[in-house]
């Protein structure tokens, strides 16, 4: 897996040297938490007996994973359009290493953004649990989810012929995965037909598990089921990305 590390290190070095990307990542995190979280807290006092900032913060953190994955797909698409990907293919390395390098660098960026969001959210009044082990479990689940959605974004990037086409396709997954979930409102207040859609959304299980482990909330879904869905989502999306990638290079 050394090739995976080399590609990850290349992407992260470029990321750390890009002041525009670093500043944009930090500002996006702060703006989401401060403007959206604080504004909505003024409208909704609490949900399920908890401060709305504490309730909504896991959903905003999940958004960071979605947004980071879109950026990761953009990196692969850019390298494919500029011919850099051909250099990877000429090297004697597994095809999976190329995708894992992109997926893990994307997940790392998402974790950095999530950490910024958590710090800002706590400063804005969100209340974390007092269990550090729970924080660690929540971060691991978030990383798995980020890798999964990165696989989905990379699969789209392997078949897109332009940046505009990529954004058009990924938009079909990005916003519905966030807003058709329990990120902004509890399952109990949703109509039956929408609850079915929300329960089919893997983001719902991530958000519920993060609320439980990192914020000490009572689970609304079985924890074992949430963990299983996240693991399945990460595995299936990684397989999809590899399958689409191999089909593209063979064609």
C-alpha positions, 0 to 999 in steps of 0.5 A, a space after each residue: 500500500 506504499 503507492 496509496 501513501 505516495 498519492 495521499 502524500 502528494 495530494 496533502 502536500 498540495 493541499 497544505 501549500 494552497 493557501 486559497 484551499 486552506 482558507 476556503 476550507 476554514 471559512 466554509 466551516 465557520 460560516 456553516 456553523 455560525 450563520 446556519 447553526 446560530 441562526 436556526 437556533 434562534 428559530 428552534 429552541 431545542 429538539 428532543 430536549 437538547 439545544 438545537 446547536 448540539 442537535 444540528 452540529 453532527 449534520 453540519 459535520 456530515 456535510 463536511 464529508 460530502 463537500 470534501 468528497 466532491 473536492 476529491 472527485 474533482 482532483 481525480 477528474 482534473 488529473 484524468 483530463 490533464 493526462 496525469 492519470 496516465 502516469 499512474 497507470 504506467 506505474 507497476 502499482 495496483 489500480 486500487 492504490 490510485 483510488 485509495 490514495 485519492 479517497 484517503 486524502 479526501 477523507 483526511 481533508 474532511 476530518 480536518 474540516 470536521 475538527 474545525 466545525 466541532 471546535 467552532 460549534 462548541 464555542 457557539 454553545 454545542 455540548 459534547 459528551 464527556 467520553 473521549 472514547 465516544 469522540 474517537 468512535 464518532 471520528 472513525 465512523 465519519 472517516 469511513 463515511 467520507 471514504 464511502 462518499 469519496 468512492 461515489 464521487 470518484 466513480 462519477 469522476 471516472 466517467 465524467 467528460 467535463 468539470 461541468 458534467 461532473 458537478 451536474 452528476 454529483 449534485 444529484 447525490 450531494 444535497 439529497 443525501 444531506 437534506 433527505 436525512 435527520 440532519 436538520 429535523 428528527 425522524 418523528 416529525 416527518 411524514 411516513 413517505 419521507 421517513 422511508 426515504 430518510 431511512 434509505 439514506 446512509 447519511 441518516 445512520 452516520 448522523 445518528 451515531 455521531 449524535 450518540 457517541 460524540 454528543 451523548 444523545 439517545 439513539 433513535 436507530 439501533 447503533 449496531 445497524 448504524 455501524 453496519 450501514 456505514 461499513 457497507 456504504 464504505 465498502 460498496 462505494 469503494 467497490 463501485 469506484 474501482 469497478 468504474 475506474 477499471 471499466 474506463 481504463 479498459 475502454 
